[in-house]
Amino acid sequence: MHLKLFVNHLRNLGLCYLKGKRGEKTADFRVGEWIIEVGGESKGRYQKPDYIAVDGLVTGKGKVPLFLFGLVY
């Protein structure tokens, strides 16, 4: 469900899904110049995104609560 929220609110900003080769660890989306990974609170930075959109209220080290992307218009 969190991916739907993210995609619905950012698709008009040039959202691009990043598809890697099978087994390759790539981040989920590109929005303009930013690379964004979407996932749970335990998501790490091994995929080298600029930001991680996380469920919950975790912030810091490039982590942004997912619900804040719902405020983008």
PDB file of N, CA, C, O and CB in Angstrom:
ATOM      1  N   MET A   1       0.807  -1.188   0.000  1.00  0.00           N
ATOM      2  CA  MET A   1       0.000   0.000   0.000  1.00  0.00           C
ATOM      3  C   MET A   1       0.855   1.259   0.000  1.00  0.00           C
ATOM      4  O   MET A   1       0.471   2.269  -0.590  1.00  0.00           O
ATOM      5  CB  MET A   1      -0.921  -0.006   1.184  1.00  0.00           C
ATOM      6  N   HIS A   2       2.014   1.208   0.657  1.00  0.00           N
ATOM      7  CA  HIS A   2       2.844   2.400   0.730  1.00  0.00           C
ATOM      8  C   HIS A   2       3.403   2.794  -0.635  1.00  0.00           C
ATOM      9  O   HIS A   2       3.614   3.979  -0.893  1.00  0.00           O
ATOM     10  CB  HIS A   2       3.978   2.180   1.708  1.00  0.00           C
ATOM     11  N   LEU A   3       3.645   1.826  -1.508  1.00  0.00           N
ATOM     12  CA  LEU A   3       4.109   2.167  -2.858  1.00  0.00           C
ATOM     13  C   LEU A   3       3.034   2.907  -3.643  1.00  0.00           C
ATOM     14  O   LEU A   3       3.343   3.834  -4.392  1.00  0.00           O
ATOM     15  CB  LEU A   3       4.528   0.903  -3.613  1.00  0.00           C
ATOM     16  N   LYS A   4       1.776   2.508  -3.482  1.00  0.00           N
ATOM     17  CA  LYS A   4       0.681   3.182  -4.186  1.00  0.00           C
ATOM     18  C   LYS A   4       0.583   4.641  -3.768  1.00  0.00           C
ATOM     19  O   LYS A   4       0.425   5.520  -4.616  1.00  0.00           O
ATOM     20  CB  LYS A   4      -0.650   2.469  -3.919  1.00  0.00           C
ATOM     21  N   LEU A   5       0.674   4.908  -2.469  1.00  0.00           N
ATOM     22  CA  LEU A   5       0.624   6.279  -1.985  1.00  0.00           C
ATOM     23  C   LEU A   5       1.750   7.097  -2.593  1.00  0.00           C
ATOM     24  O   LEU A   5       1.529   8.205  -3.081  1.00  0.00           O
ATOM     25  CB  LEU A   5       0.702   6.316  -0.458  1.00  0.00           C
ATOM     26  N   PHE A   6       2.943   6.557  -2.562  1.00  0.00           N
ATOM     27  CA  PHE A   6       4.112   7.258  -3.079  1.00  0.00           C
ATOM     28  C   PHE A   6       3.958   7.557  -4.569  1.00  0.00           C
ATOM     29  O   PHE A   6       4.174   8.690  -5.000  1.00  0.00           O
ATOM     30  CB  PHE A   6       5.378   6.432  -2.834  1.00  0.00           C
ATOM     31  N   VAL A   7       3.589   6.557  -5.348  1.00  0.00           N
ATOM     32  CA  VAL A   7       3.457   6.715  -6.800  1.00  0.00           C
ATOM     33  C   VAL A   7       2.335   7.686  -7.139  1.00  0.00           C
ATOM     34  O   VAL A   7       2.509   8.543  -8.006  1.00  0.00           O
ATOM     35  CB  VAL A   7       3.199   5.356  -7.471  1.00  0.00           C
ATOM     36  N   ASN A   8       1.192   7.572  -6.479  1.00  0.00           N
ATOM     37  CA  ASN A   8       0.062   8.451  -6.779  1.00  0.00           C
ATOM     38  C   ASN A   8       0.365   9.915  -6.519  1.00  0.00           C
ATOM     39  O   ASN A   8      -0.133  10.784  -7.235  1.00  0.00           O
ATOM     40  CB  ASN A   8      -1.131   8.040  -5.971  1.00  0.00           C
ATOM     41  N   HIS A   9       1.163  10.200  -5.517  1.00  0.00           N
ATOM     42  CA  HIS A   9       1.438  11.592  -5.184  1.00  0.00           C
ATOM     43  C   HIS A   9       2.625  12.184  -5.937  1.00  0.00           C
ATOM     44  O   HIS A   9       2.761  13.406  -6.002  1.00  0.00           O
ATOM     45  CB  HIS A   9       1.679  11.712  -3.719  1.00  0.00           C
ATOM     46  N   LEU A  10       3.471  11.360  -6.497  1.00  0.00           N
ATOM     47  CA  LEU A  10       4.661  11.890  -7.163  1.00  0.00           C
ATOM     48  C   LEU A  10       4.710  11.629  -8.671  1.00  0.00           C
ATOM     49  O   LEU A  10       5.667  12.038  -9.328  1.00  0.00           O
ATOM     50  CB  LEU A  10       5.877  11.305  -6.531  1.00  0.00           C
ATOM     51  N   ARG A  11       3.720  10.972  -9.218  1.00  0.00           N
ATOM     52  CA  ARG A  11       3.773  10.627 -10.643  1.00  0.00           C
ATOM     53  C   ARG A  11       3.769  11.866 -11.545  1.00  0.00           C
ATOM     54  O   ARG A  11       4.295  11.805 -12.656  1.00  0.00           O
ATOM     55  CB  ARG A  11       2.595   9.729 -11.002  1.00  0.00           C
ATOM     56  N   ASN A  12       3.199  12.973 -11.105  1.00  0.00           N
ATOM     57  CA  ASN A  12       3.174  14.192 -11.921  1.00  0.00           C
ATOM     58  C   ASN A  12       4.473  14.984 -11.832  1.00  0.00           C
ATOM     59  O   ASN A  12       4.619  16.008 -12.499  1.00  0.00           O
ATOM     60  CB  ASN A  12       2.018  15.072 -11.498  1.00  0.00           C
ATOM     61  N   LEU A  13       5.414  14.522 -11.020  1.00  0.00           N
ATOM     62  CA  LEU A  13       6.699  15.197 -10.879  1.00  0.00           C
ATOM     63  C   LEU A  13       7.809  14.500 -11.658  1.00  0.00           C
ATOM     64  O   LEU A  13       8.989  14.749 -11.409  1.00  0.00           O
ATOM     65  CB  LEU A  13       7.078  15.282  -9.419  1.00  0.00           C
ATOM     66  N   GLY A  14       7.451  13.644 -12.584  1.00  0.00           N
ATOM     67  CA  GLY A  14       8.448  12.944 -13.391  1.00  0.00           C
ATOM     68  C   GLY A  14       8.995  11.707 -12.714  1.00  0.00           C
ATOM     69  O   GLY A  14      10.175  11.389 -12.864  1.00  0.00           O
ATOM     70  N   LEU A  15       8.159  11.007 -11.971  1.00  0.00           N
ATOM     71  CA  LEU A  15       8.558   9.798 -11.269  1.00  0.00           C
ATOM     72  C   LEU A  15       8.985   8.728 -12.265  1.00  0.00           C
ATOM     73  O   LEU A  15       8.285   8.475 -13.246  1.00  0.00           O
ATOM     74  CB  LEU A  15       7.413   9.284 -10.383  1.00  0.00           C
ATOM     75  N   CYS A  16      10.120   8.106 -12.019  1.00  0.00           N
ATOM     76  CA  CYS A  16      10.635   7.064 -12.902  1.00  0.00           C
ATOM     77  C   CYS A  16      11.006   5.844 -12.059  1.00  0.00           C
ATOM     78  O   CYS A  16      11.793   5.951 -11.118  1.00  0.00           O
ATOM     79  CB  CYS A  16      11.866   7.576 -13.719  1.00  0.00           C
ATOM     80  N   TYR A  17      10.439   4.688 -12.399  1.00  0.00           N
ATOM     81  CA  TYR A  17      10.758   3.441 -11.699  1.00  0.00           C
ATOM     82  C   TYR A  17      12.095   2.925 -12.188  1.00  0.00           C
ATOM     83  O   TYR A  17      12.325   2.818 -13.392  1.00  0.00           O
ATOM     84  CB  TYR A  17       9.650   2.375 -11.912  1.00  0.00           C
ATOM     85  N   LEU A  18      12.980   2.604 -11.251  1.00  0.00           N
ATOM     86  CA  LEU A  18      14.310   2.101 -11.607  1.00  0.00           C
ATOM     87  C   LEU A  18      14.306   0.589 -11.518  1.00  0.00           C
ATOM     88  O   LEU A  18      14.196   0.026 -10.429  1.00  0.00           O
ATOM     89  CB  LEU A  18      15.406   2.701 -10.684  1.00  0.00           C
ATOM     90  N   LYS A  19      14.425  -0.057 -12.636  1.00  0.00           N
ATOM     91  CA  LYS A  19      14.407  -1.521 -12.698  1.00  0.00           C
ATOM     92  C   LYS A  19      15.819  -2.012 -12.947  1.00  0.00           C
ATOM     93  O   LYS A  19      16.439  -1.660 -13.952  1.00  0.00           O
ATOM     94  CB  LYS A  19      13.438  -2.033 -13.809  1.00  0.00           C
ATOM     95  N   GLY A  20      16.326  -2.821 -12.037  1.00  0.00           N
ATOM     96  CA  GLY A  20      17.658  -3.382 -12.198  1.00  0.00           C
ATOM     97  C   GLY A  20      17.584  -4.775 -12.789  1.00  0.00           C
ATOM     98  O   GLY A  20      16.499  -5.307 -13.023  1.00  0.00           O
ATOM     99  N   LYS A  21      18.731  -5.352 -13.026  1.00  0.00           N
ATOM    100  CA  LYS A  21      18.782  -6.730 -13.492  1.00  0.00           C
ATOM    101  C   LYS A  21      18.350  -7.649 -12.350  1.00  0.00           C
ATOM    102  O   LYS A  21      18.403  -7.266 -11.182  1.00  0.00           O
ATOM    103  CB  LYS A  21      20.210  -7.100 -13.999  1.00  0.00           C
ATOM    104  N   ARG A  22      17.932  -8.839 -12.690  1.00  0.00           N
ATOM    105  CA  ARG A  22      17.467  -9.788 -11.674  1.00  0.00           C
ATOM    106  C   ARG A  22      18.552 -10.002 -10.618  1.00  0.00           C
ATOM    107  O   ARG A  22      19.694 -10.330 -10.938  1.00  0.00           O
ATOM    108  CB  ARG A  22      17.073 -11.140 -12.326  1.00  0.00           C
ATOM    109  N   GLY A  23      18.175  -9.811  -9.366  1.00  0.00           N
ATOM    110  CA  GLY A  23      19.110  -9.987  -8.262  1.00  0.00           C
ATOM    111  C   GLY A  23      19.933  -8.758  -7.944  1.00  0.00           C
ATOM    112  O   GLY A  23      20.616  -8.718  -6.920  1.00  0.00           O
ATOM    113  N   GLU A  24      19.880  -7.752  -8.807  1.00  0.00           N
ATOM    114  CA  GLU A  24      20.650  -6.529  -8.575  1.00  0.00           C
ATOM    115  C   GLU A  24      19.915  -5.645  -7.575  1.00  0.00           C
ATOM    116  O   GLU A  24      18.699  -5.478  -7.668  1.00  0.00           O
ATOM    117  CB  GLU A  24      20.891  -5.765  -9.904  1.00  0.00           C
ATOM    118  N   LYS A  25      20.632  -5.089  -6.639  1.00  0.00           N
ATOM    119  CA  LYS A  25      20.038  -4.220  -5.620  1.00  0.00           C
ATOM    120  C   LYS A  25      20.088  -2.778  -6.114  1.00  0.00           C
ATOM    121  O   LYS A  25      21.138  -2.136  -6.080  1.00  0.00           O
ATOM    122  CB  LYS A  25      20.779  -4.366  -4.250  1.00  0.00           C
ATOM    123  N   THR A  26      18.951  -2.281  -6.569  1.00  0.00           N
ATOM    124  CA  THR A  26      18.852  -0.890  -6.997  1.00  0.00           C
ATOM    125  C   THR A  26      17.745  -0.215  -6.201  1.00  0.00           C
ATOM    126  O   THR A  26      16.838  -0.870  -5.687  1.00  0.00           O
ATOM    127  CB  THR A  26      18.581  -0.786  -8.530  1.00  0.00           C
ATOM    128  N   ALA A  27      17.839   1.101  -6.110  1.00  0.00           N
ATOM    129  CA  ALA A  27      16.790   1.866  -5.443  1.00  0.00           C
ATOM    130  C   ALA A  27      15.517   1.800  -6.285  1.00  0.00           C
ATOM    131  O   ALA A  27      15.547   1.374  -7.439  1.00  0.00           O
ATOM    132  CB  ALA A  27      17.233   3.347  -5.218  1.00  0.00           C
ATOM    133  N   ASP A  28      14.388   2.228  -5.688  1.00  0.00           N
ATOM    134  CA  ASP A  28      13.088   2.070  -6.338  1.00  0.00           C
ATOM    135  C   ASP A  28      12.767   3.123  -7.395  1.00  0.00           C
ATOM    136  O   ASP A  28      12.335   2.778  -8.495  1.00  0.00           O
ATOM    137  CB  ASP A  28      12.027   2.089  -5.309  1.00  0.00           C
ATOM    138  N   PHE A  29      12.972   4.402  -7.078  1.00  0.00           N
ATOM    139  CA  PHE A  29      12.482   5.466  -7.950  1.00  0.00           C
ATOM    140  C   PHE A  29      13.480   6.601  -8.119  1.00  0.00           C
ATOM    141  O   PHE A  29      14.347   6.832  -7.277  1.00  0.00           O
ATOM    142  CB  PHE A  29      11.192   6.014  -7.413  1.00  0.00           C
ATOM    143  N   ARG A  30      13.327   7.299  -9.237  1.00  0.00           N
ATOM    144  CA  ARG A  30      14.036   8.552  -9.476  1.00  0.00           C
ATOM    145  C   ARG A  30      12.962   9.620  -9.630  1.00  0.00           C
ATOM    146  O   ARG A  30      12.011   9.446 -10.392  1.00  0.00           O
ATOM    147  CB  ARG A  30      14.984   8.474 -10.755  1.00  0.00           C
ATOM    148  N   VAL A  31      13.115  10.728  -8.903  1.00  0.00           N
ATOM    149  CA  VAL A  31      12.233  11.884  -9.024  1.00  0.00           C
ATOM    150  C   VAL A  31      13.143  13.072  -9.275  1.00  0.00           C
ATOM    151  O   VAL A  31      13.810  13.554  -8.360  1.00  0.00           O
ATOM    152  CB  VAL A  31      11.325  12.093  -7.734  1.00  0.00           C
ATOM    153  N   GLY A  32      13.171  13.543 -10.510  1.00  0.00           N
ATOM    154  CA  GLY A  32      14.125  14.599 -10.852  1.00  0.00           C
ATOM    155  C   GLY A  32      15.541  14.080 -10.676  1.00  0.00           C
ATOM    156  O   GLY A  32      15.939  13.107 -11.316  1.00  0.00           O
ATOM    157  N   GLU A  33      16.301  14.735  -9.802  1.00  0.00           N
ATOM    158  CA  GLU A  33      17.690  14.335  -9.542  1.00  0.00           C
ATOM    159  C   GLU A  33      17.815  13.399  -8.344  1.00  0.00           C
ATOM    160  O   GLU A  33      18.903  12.887  -8.081  1.00  0.00           O
ATOM    161  CB  GLU A  33      18.548  15.562  -9.314  1.00  0.00           C
ATOM    162  N   TRP A  34      16.736  13.169  -7.621  1.00  0.00           N
ATOM    163  CA  TRP A  34      16.778  12.362  -6.403  1.00  0.00           C
ATOM    164  C   TRP A  34      16.498  10.896  -6.677  1.00  0.00           C
ATOM    165  O   TRP A  34      15.639  10.558  -7.491  1.00  0.00           O
ATOM    166  CB  TRP A  34      15.786  12.887  -5.395  1.00  0.00           C
ATOM    167  N   ILE A  35      17.231  10.029  -5.990  1.00  0.00           N
ATOM    168  CA  ILE A  35      17.000   8.592  -6.008  1.00  0.00           C
ATOM    169  C   ILE A  35      16.342   8.255  -4.673  1.00  0.00           C
ATOM    170  O   ILE A  35      16.876   8.585  -3.614  1.00  0.00           O
ATOM    171  CB  ILE A  35      18.346   7.770  -6.235  1.00  0.00           C
ATOM    172  N   ILE A  36      15.181   7.598  -4.722  1.00  0.00           N
ATOM    173  CA  ILE A  36      14.408   7.333  -3.512  1.00  0.00           C
ATOM    174  C   ILE A  36      14.088   5.842  -3.397  1.00  0.00           C
ATOM    175  O   ILE A  36      13.627   5.216  -4.351  1.00  0.00           O
ATOM    176  CB  ILE A  36      13.109   8.162  -3.508  1.00  0.00           C
ATOM    177  N   GLU A  37      14.337   5.299  -2.228  1.00  0.00           N
ATOM    178  CA  GLU A  37      13.996   3.924  -1.886  1.00  0.00           C
ATOM    179  C   GLU A  37      12.766   3.978  -0.983  1.00  0.00           C
ATOM    180  O   GLU A  37      12.722   4.795  -0.063  1.00  0.00           O
ATOM    181  CB  GLU A  37      15.202   3.180  -1.184  1.00  0.00           C
ATOM    182  N   VAL A  38      11.774   3.133  -1.222  1.00  0.00           N
ATOM    183  CA  VAL A  38      10.545   3.104  -0.414  1.00  0.00           C
ATOM    184  C   VAL A  38      10.514   1.800   0.361  1.00  0.00           C
ATOM    185  O   VAL A  38      10.728   0.730  -0.209  1.00  0.00           O
ATOM    186  CB  VAL A  38       9.263   3.253  -1.306  1.00  0.00           C
ATOM    187  N   GLY A  39      10.245   1.885   1.671  1.00  0.00           N
ATOM    188  CA  GLY A  39      10.180   0.656   2.443  1.00  0.00           C
ATOM    189  C   GLY A  39       9.908   0.876   3.905  1.00  0.00           C
ATOM    190  O   GLY A  39       9.471   1.952   4.312  1.00  0.00           O
ATOM    191  N   GLY A  40      10.167  -0.148   4.701  1.00  0.00           N
ATOM    192  CA  GLY A  40       9.913  -0.119   6.136  1.00  0.00           C
ATOM    193  C   GLY A  40      11.001   0.600   6.909  1.00  0.00           C
ATOM    194  O   GLY A  40      11.998   1.049   6.342  1.00  0.00           O
ATOM    195  N   GLU A  41      10.791   0.702   8.216  1.00  0.00           N
ATOM    196  CA  GLU A  41      11.711   1.438   9.081  1.00  0.00           C
ATOM    197  C   GLU A  41      13.123   0.867   9.091  1.00  0.00           C
ATOM    198  O   GLU A  41      14.079   1.594   9.360  1.00  0.00           O
ATOM    199  CB  GLU A  41      11.179   1.459  10.478  1.00  0.00           C
ATOM    200  N   SER A  42      13.267  -0.408   8.807  1.00  0.00           N
ATOM    201  CA  SER A  42      14.587  -1.038   8.871  1.00  0.00           C
ATOM    202  C   SER A  42      15.367  -0.934   7.555  1.00  0.00           C
ATOM    203  O   SER A  42      16.457  -1.495   7.442  1.00  0.00           O
ATOM    204  CB  SER A  42      14.436  -2.494   9.254  1.00  0.00           C
ATOM    205  N   LYS A  43      14.825  -0.228   6.567  1.00  0.00           N
ATOM    206  CA  LYS A  43      15.523  -0.092   5.280  1.00  0.00           C
ATOM    207  C   LYS A  43      16.899   0.514   5.486  1.00  0.00           C
ATOM    208  O   LYS A  43      17.060   1.476   6.237  1.00  0.00           O
ATOM    209  CB  LYS A  43      14.705   0.772   4.300  1.00  0.00           C
ATOM    210  N   GLY A  44      17.873  -0.048   4.824  1.00  0.00           N
ATOM    211  CA  GLY A  44      19.237   0.457   4.918  1.00  0.00           C
ATOM    212  C   GLY A  44      19.625   1.246   3.691  1.00  0.00           C
ATOM    213  O   GLY A  44      18.814   1.445   2.787  1.00  0.00           O
ATOM    214  N   ARG A  45      20.877   1.699   3.660  1.00  0.00           N
ATOM    215  CA  ARG A  45      21.357   2.530   2.568  1.00  0.00           C
ATOM    216  C   ARG A  45      22.213   1.745   1.572  1.00  0.00           C
ATOM    217  O   ARG A  45      22.935   2.348   0.779  1.00  0.00           O
ATOM    218  CB  ARG A  45      22.149   3.694   3.121  1.00  0.00           C
ATOM    219  N   TYR A  46      22.145   0.405   1.599  1.00  0.00           N
ATOM    220  CA  TYR A  46      23.000  -0.396   0.717  1.00  0.00           C
ATOM    221  C   TYR A  46      22.672  -0.206  -0.754  1.00  0.00           C
ATOM    222  O   TYR A  46      23.483  -0.536  -1.619  1.00  0.00           O
ATOM    223  CB  TYR A  46      22.879  -1.855   1.070  1.00  0.00           C
ATOM    224  N   GLN A  47      21.481   0.326  -1.048  1.00  0.00           N
ATOM    225  CA  GLN A  47      21.119   0.580  -2.442  1.00  0.00           C
ATOM    226  C   GLN A  47      21.511   1.991  -2.873  1.00  0.00           C
ATOM    227  O   GLN A  47      21.268   2.384  -4.014  1.00  0.00           O
ATOM    228  CB  GLN A  47      19.620   0.372  -2.645  1.00  0.00           C
ATOM    229  N   LYS A  48      22.111   2.741  -1.972  1.00  0.00           N
ATOM    230  CA  LYS A  48      22.657   4.079  -2.208  1.00  0.00           C
ATOM    231  C   LYS A  48      21.635   5.103  -2.707  1.00  0.00           C
ATOM    232  O   LYS A  48      21.912   5.824  -3.666  1.00  0.00           O
ATOM    233  CB  LYS A  48      23.768   3.986  -3.193  1.00  0.00           C
ATOM    234  N   PRO A  49      20.458   5.180  -2.074  1.00  0.00           N
ATOM    235  CA  PRO A  49      19.505   6.217  -2.465  1.00  0.00           C
ATOM    236  C   PRO A  49      19.870   7.546  -1.818  1.00  0.00           C
ATOM    237  O   PRO A  49      20.612   7.579  -0.837  1.00  0.00           O
ATOM    238  CB  PRO A  49      18.072   5.812  -2.079  1.00  0.00           C
ATOM    239  N   ASP A  50      19.349   8.642  -2.367  1.00  0.00           N
ATOM    240  CA  ASP A  50      19.510   9.942  -1.729  1.00  0.00           C
ATOM    241  C   ASP A  50      18.607  10.030  -0.505  1.00  0.00           C
ATOM    242  O   ASP A  50      18.987  10.594   0.522  1.00  0.00           O
ATOM    243  CB  ASP A  50      19.196  11.083  -2.722  1.00  0.00           C
ATOM    244  N   TYR A  51      17.402   9.465  -0.625  1.00  0.00           N
ATOM    245  CA  TYR A  51      16.431   9.469   0.464  1.00  0.00           C
ATOM    246  C   TYR A  51      15.757   8.113   0.569  1.00  0.00           C
ATOM    247  O   TYR A  51      15.629   7.391  -0.419  1.00  0.00           O
ATOM    248  CB  TYR A  51      15.382  10.573   0.257  1.00  0.00           C
ATOM    249  N   ILE A  52      15.328   7.774   1.779  1.00  0.00           N
ATOM    250  CA  ILE A  52      14.550   6.572   2.009  1.00  0.00           C
ATOM    251  C   ILE A  52      13.200   7.008   2.555  1.00  0.00           C
ATOM    252  O   ILE A  52      13.135   7.635   3.612  1.00  0.00           O
ATOM    253  CB  ILE A  52      15.280   5.587   2.987  1.00  0.00           C
ATOM    254  N   ALA A  53      12.119   6.683   1.850  1.00  0.00           N
ATOM    255  CA  ALA A  53      10.758   6.975   2.301  1.00  0.00           C
ATOM    256  C   ALA A  53      10.313   5.794   3.147  1.00  0.00           C
ATOM    257  O   ALA A  53      10.095   4.703   2.621  1.00  0.00           O
ATOM    258  CB  ALA A  53       9.770   7.226   1.088  1.00  0.00           C
ATOM    259  N   VAL A  54      10.174   5.999   4.463  1.00  0.00           N
ATOM    260  CA  VAL A  54       9.906   4.892   5.378  1.00  0.00           C
ATOM    261  C   VAL A  54       8.521   4.984   5.998  1.00  0.00           C
ATOM    262  O   VAL A  54       7.993   6.074   6.219  1.00  0.00           O
ATOM    263  CB  VAL A  54      10.952   4.856   6.471  1.00  0.00           C
ATOM    264  N   ASP A  55       7.936   3.811   6.277  1.00  0.00           N
ATOM    265  CA  ASP A  55       6.714   3.754   7.067  1.00  0.00           C
ATOM    266  C   ASP A  55       7.062   4.175   8.488  1.00  0.00           C
ATOM    267  O   ASP A  55       8.173   3.921   8.952  1.00  0.00           O
ATOM    268  CB  ASP A  55       6.073   2.321   7.036  1.00  0.00           C
ATOM    269  N   GLY A  56       6.144   4.803   9.173  1.00  0.00           N
ATOM    270  CA  GLY A  56       6.387   5.206  10.557  1.00  0.00           C
ATOM    271  C   GLY A  56       6.916   6.624  10.633  1.00  0.00           C
ATOM    272  O   GLY A  56       6.791   7.402   9.687  1.00  0.00           O
ATOM    273  N   LEU A  57       7.505   6.948  11.765  1.00  0.00           N
ATOM    274  CA  LEU A  57       7.960   8.313  12.014  1.00  0.00           C
ATOM    275  C   LEU A  57       9.470   8.430  12.128  1.00  0.00           C
ATOM    276  O   LEU A  57       9.968   9.393  12.712  1.00  0.00           O
ATOM    277  CB  LEU A  57       7.329   8.836  13.263  1.00  0.00           C
ATOM    278  N   VAL A  58      10.199   7.486  11.592  1.00  0.00           N
ATOM    279  CA  VAL A  58      11.656   7.494  11.660  1.00  0.00           C
ATOM    280  C   VAL A  58      12.199   8.600  10.765  1.00  0.00           C
ATOM    281  O   VAL A  58      11.769   8.741   9.621  1.00  0.00           O
ATOM    282  CB  VAL A  58      12.238   6.119  11.246  1.00  0.00           C
ATOM    283  N   THR A  59      13.143   9.386  11.281  1.00  0.00           N
ATOM    284  CA  THR A  59      13.791  10.421  10.479  1.00  0.00           C
ATOM    285  C   THR A  59      15.292  10.365  10.722  1.00  0.00           C
ATOM    286  O   THR A  59      15.759   9.644  11.604  1.00  0.00           O
ATOM    287  CB  THR A  59      13.227  11.833  10.817  1.00  0.00           C
ATOM    288  N   GLY A  60      16.031  11.115   9.950  1.00  0.00           N
ATOM    289  CA  GLY A  60      17.477  11.194  10.114  1.00  0.00           C
ATOM    290  C   GLY A  60      18.208  10.382   9.071  1.00  0.00           C
ATOM    291  O   GLY A  60      17.673   9.405   8.546  1.00  0.00           O
ATOM    292  N   LYS A  61      19.435  10.785   8.768  1.00  0.00           N
ATOM    293  CA  LYS A  61      20.299  10.073   7.812  1.00  0.00           C
ATOM    294  C   LYS A  61      19.606   9.819   6.482  1.00  0.00           C
ATOM    295  O   LYS A  61      19.719   8.729   5.920  1.00  0.00           O
ATOM    296  CB  LYS A  61      20.753   8.750   8.404  1.00  0.00           C
ATOM    297  N   GLY A  62      18.883  10.825   5.971  1.00  0.00           N
ATOM    298  CA  GLY A  62      18.219  10.686   4.680  1.00  0.00           C
ATOM    299  C   GLY A  62      16.911   9.933   4.714  1.00  0.00           C
ATOM    300  O   GLY A  62      16.363   9.609   3.660  1.00  0.00           O
ATOM    301  N   LYS A  63      16.385   9.641   5.913  1.00  0.00           N
ATOM    302  CA  LYS A  63      15.100   8.949   6.030  1.00  0.00           C
ATOM    303  C   LYS A  63      13.991   9.971   6.221  1.00  0.00           C
ATOM    304  O   LYS A  63      14.094  10.869   7.057  1.00  0.00           O
ATOM    305  CB  LYS A  63      15.117   7.935   7.205  1.00  0.00           C
ATOM    306  N   VAL A  64      12.930   9.823   5.437  1.00  0.00           N
ATOM    307  CA  VAL A  64      11.787  10.729   5.467  1.00  0.00           C
ATOM    308  C   VAL A  64      10.528   9.888   5.679  1.00  0.00           C
ATOM    309  O   VAL A  64      10.340   8.889   4.985  1.00  0.00           O
ATOM    310  CB  VAL A  64      11.692  11.580   4.143  1.00  0.00           C
ATOM    311  N   PRO A  65       9.656  10.271   6.630  1.00  0.00           N
ATOM    312  CA  PRO A  65       8.407   9.517   6.803  1.00  0.00           C
ATOM    313  C   PRO A  65       7.588   9.515   5.513  1.00  0.00           C
ATOM    314  O   PRO A  65       7.412  10.552   4.874  1.00  0.00           O
ATOM    315  CB  PRO A  65       7.574  10.112   7.957  1.00  0.00           C
ATOM    316  N   LEU A  66       7.103   8.366   5.151  1.00  0.00           N
ATOM    317  CA  LEU A  66       6.374   8.186   3.894  1.00  0.00           C
ATOM    318  C   LEU A  66       5.163   9.097   3.781  1.00  0.00           C
ATOM    319  O   LEU A  66       4.870   9.595   2.694  1.00  0.00           O
ATOM    320  CB  LEU A  66       5.936   6.752   3.754  1.00  0.00           C
ATOM    321  N   PHE A  67       4.450   9.325   4.882  1.00  0.00           N
ATOM    322  CA  PHE A  67       3.240  10.132   4.807  1.00  0.00           C
ATOM    323  C   PHE A  67       3.510  11.557   4.347  1.00  0.00           C
ATOM    324  O   PHE A  67       2.612  12.205   3.809  1.00  0.00           O
ATOM    325  CB  PHE A  67       2.560  10.155   6.145  1.00  0.00           C
ATOM    326  N   LEU A  68       4.737  12.067   4.548  1.00  0.00           N
ATOM    327  CA  LEU A  68       5.060  13.430   4.118  1.00  0.00           C
ATOM    328  C   LEU A  68       5.017  13.570   2.589  1.00  0.00           C
ATOM    329  O   LEU A  68       4.774  14.661   2.074  1.00  0.00           O
ATOM    330  CB  LEU A  68       6.447  13.830   4.640  1.00  0.00           C
ATOM    331  N   PHE A  69       5.249  12.477   1.871  1.00  0.00           N
ATOM    332  CA  PHE A  69       5.148  12.536   0.417  1.00  0.00           C
ATOM    333  C   PHE A  69       3.692  12.722  -0.024  1.00  0.00           C
ATOM    334  O   PHE A  69       3.437  13.146  -1.151  1.00  0.00           O
ATOM    335  CB  PHE A  69       5.735  11.262  -0.210  1.00  0.00           C
ATOM    336  N   GLY A  70       2.746  12.409   0.852  1.00  0.00           N
ATOM    337  CA  GLY A  70       1.336  12.653   0.570  1.00  0.00           C
ATOM    338  C   GLY A  70       1.002  14.128   0.563  1.00  0.00           C
ATOM    339  O   GLY A  70      -0.055  14.514   0.064  1.00  0.00           O
ATOM    340  N   LEU A  71       1.875  14.966   1.105  1.00  0.00           N
ATOM    341  CA  LEU A  71       1.652  16.403   1.132  1.00  0.00           C
ATOM    342  C   LEU A  71       2.197  17.110  -0.111  1.00  0.00           C
ATOM    343  O   LEU A  71       1.956  18.301  -0.308  1.00  0.00           O
ATOM    344  CB  LEU A  71       2.284  16.990   2.367  1.00  0.00           C
ATOM    345  N   VAL A  72       2.921  16.381  -0.938  1.00  0.00           N
ATOM    346  CA  VAL A  72       3.461  16.944  -2.173  1.00  0.00           C
ATOM    347  C   VAL A  72       2.324  17.116  -3.157  1.00  0.00           C
ATOM    348  O   VAL A  72       1.559  16.182  -3.397  1.00  0.00           O
ATOM    349  CB  VAL A  72       4.582  16.042  -2.770  1.00  0.00           C
ATOM    350  N   TYR A  73       2.208  18.288  -3.721  1.00  0.00           N
ATOM    351  CA  TYR A  73       1.139  18.535  -4.683  1.00  0.00           C
ATOM    352  C   TYR A  73       1.658  19.299  -5.859  1.00  0.00           C
ATOM    353  O   TYR A  73       0.901  19.603  -6.781  1.00  0.00           O
ATOM    354  CB  TYR A  73      -0.010  19.286  -4.042  1.00  0.00           C
TER     355      TYR A  73
END
